[in-house]
């Protein structure tokens, strides 16, 4: 189990996960896209310019666990959804990724899990 799940390992979630790990919080990072997982496991930042290789290594050695397995979300005390909400062609917010993240989490929630959006 982890104390925190950061859902979405992009330009919002990655710095949050870094701060949590630096503060000593047992953190799992979930992203359904296998690219961020692969980049992090290889010691590289999935977001250009966000973290140095040394910072990624410190996160991993500090216990950060990136994953594409949504089952990991069922074993956390707190979850923060950091999914992208880009503007669509009609200039309205595209909530697709947010909805997908919420559904992945909702089906695995335990009582008393805190969810932040």
C-alpha positions in Angstrom: 0.0 0.0 0.0 1.0 3.6 -0.5 0.0 6.8 1.3 -0.6 8.7 -1.9 -1.5 8.0 -5.5 -0.8 10.7 -8.1 -2.9 10.0 -11.1 -1.4 11.4 -14.3 2.4 11.8 -14.6 2.5 14.8 -16.8 3.5 18.4 -16.1 1.1 18.6 -13.1 1.4 15.2 -11.5 5.1 14.7 -11.9 6.2 17.7 -9.7 3.5 16.8 -7.1 4.9 13.2 -7.0 8.4 14.6 -6.6 7.4 16.9 -3.7 5.5 14.0 -2.0 8.5 11.6 -2.2 10.9 14.4 -1.1 8.6 14.9 2.0 8.9 11.1 2.8 5.4 10.2 1.6 5.1 6.7 0.2 3.9 7.5 -3.4 2.6 5.6 -6.4 2.3 7.3 -9.7 -0.4 6.0 -12.0 -0.7 6.8 -15.7 -2.6 4.6 -18.2 -0.2 5.7 -20.9 2.8 3.3 -20.9 5.3 6.0 -22.1 5.6 7.9 -18.7 6.0 4.6 -16.9 8.7 3.5 -19.3 10.6 6.8 -19.2 10.6 6.9 -15.4 11.6 3.3 -15.0 14.5 4.1 -17.3 15.5 7.0 -15.1 14.3 9.7 -17.5 11.6 12.4 -17.1 8.6 11.8 -19.3 8.1 15.6 -19.4 10.9 17.5 -21.2 12.6 19.9 -18.8 10.5 18.9 -15.8 13.0 16.8 -13.9 16.7 15.9 -14.3 17.8 12.3 -14.5 19.3 12.7 -11.0 15.9 13.9 -9.7 14.2 10.9 -11.2 16.7 8.6 -9.7 16.2 10.2 -6.3 12.5 9.7 -6.6 12.8 6.1 -7.5 15.4 5.4 -4.7 13.0 7.3 -2.3 10.3 4.7 -3.0 8.3 6.3 -5.8 6.6 3.6 -7.8 5.3 4.5 -11.3 2.7 2.1 -12.7 0.2 1.5 -15.4 -1.7 -0.9 -13.2 -4.9 0.7 -12.0 -5.2 -2.0 -9.3 -2.5 -0.1 -7.4 -5.1 2.7 -6.9 -7.1 0.5 -4.6 -4.4 0.4 -2.0 -3.9 4.1 -1.2 -5.1 6.4 1.5 -5.2 9.6 -0.7 -5.4 10.0 -4.4 -4.8 13.2 -6.4 -6.1 13.3 -10.0 -3.8 15.4 -12.2 -5.2 14.5 -15.6 -4.9 17.0 -18.5 -7.9 19.1 -19.4 -6.9 20.7 -22.7 -9.1 22.9 -24.8 -10.9 21.2 -27.6 -11.3 22.5 -31.2 -14.5 24.3 -30.1 -12.5 26.0 -27.2 -14.4 24.0 -24.5 -12.5 21.9 -22.0 -11.9 18.3 -22.9 -12.6 16.3 -19.8 -12.0 12.9 -21.4 -8.8 12.1 -19.5 -10.3 13.4 -16.2 -13.3 11.1 -16.6 -11.1 8.2 -17.4 -9.0 8.8 -14.3 -12.1 9.2 -12.1 -13.6 5.9 -13.4 -10.3 4.0 -12.9 -10.1 5.2 -9.3 -13.9 4.9 -8.5 -14.0 1.2 -9.2 -11.2 0.6 -6.7 -12.0 3.1 -3.9 -12.0 1.9 -0.4 -13.9 3.6 2.4 -12.3 6.7 3.8 -10.0 7.2 0.8 -9.5 11.0 0.3 -9.7 12.1 -3.4 -8.5 15.4 -4.6 -9.1 16.9 -8.0 
